[in-house]
Amino acid sequence: MPEQEINFALEGDVVRDKVKEIKENVLKLIQDKEDVQLVLDLKKVSVLDVFGIGLIFACYNSLKQKNGRLKLINVSDELKKLFDMLELDKYLELA
């Protein structure tokens, strides 16, 4: 179980034009941390494209290297279906 939990809310369109900035902000939060759980809140996400999915997996990989975990909360049914269809739910904790 991770020692620390960090919450980060994604909002609006998580797409190509916005992913770089979001990724920089998220990675700053976890860069020097070990054994942390990052909780990404997707409640206000309206669009998630392939670059947004890439962002989620960049976070997942960064955390995994540091014995951390990624949890996605407030995942819409539509996104759950997408993650299931792509078999990404095998790697991601969805709530």
Secondary structure, DSSP 8 states (H G I E B T S, - for coil): --SEEEEEEEEEEESHHHHHHHHHHHHHHHTT-SSEEEEEEEEEEEEE-HHHHHHHHHHHHHHHHTT-EEEEES--HHHHHHHHHTTGGGTSEE-
